[in-house]
Amino acid sequence: MRKHRRPKEKRGKLKCPYCGGTHIYYENAMITGHKYHCKDCDYIGALILEEKGE
């Protein structure tokens, strides 16, 4: 029996809401939930912008 696979969703480019930089990485945050860190302006927070690319 064949299993059906869902196509992978294309993820957009992550952008910093403060400076618009694209050097974003995920930081592990235990109790507080997801947090991202911008290497350009040192922003740390849960709010992040995602630019969809076709």
N, C-alpha and C positions, 0 to 999 in steps of 0.2 A: 504494500500500500504506500503510495506517494504522499508525502506531506506537502501542503501548499505553503509557500513562503510569501510573506508580504514584502513588497518592494521597499527598500530602505528610503526613508525620508531624507531629502536633501536639506541639510542644516545651513541656515544663512550665516553670514559673517557677524560675529559678535562685536559690538561697539560700546565704548564707555559712554554713559549718559552725561558725564561731566565735561570731558575734553574731546570726545569723538574718536579717541584712539582705538586701534584694533589689536593691541598687544594685551589680550585678556586671557587670564587662566582661572580655572576653578580652584577655589580654596576650600579645604575640608572644614566644615563647620558642624559640630556635633549637635548641640541642642537648638541652635538658632536657625538651622536650615541651610539652604544653599547660599554661598557667598562667592563673589567674583573679585578678582584683583586686577587692576589696570597697571601695567608696568610703566606707562607713560606719565601718569599724574599721581600714582599711588592711591587711587580710589579703591576702597573696599566696601562692598555692599551687595545686596540681593538684587537690586534693580539693574538690569542690563538691557541694551537694545540689540535686536537681531535684525539685520538687513537681509532680506530675501534676495537671492540671486537666481535667475532663471537660466 
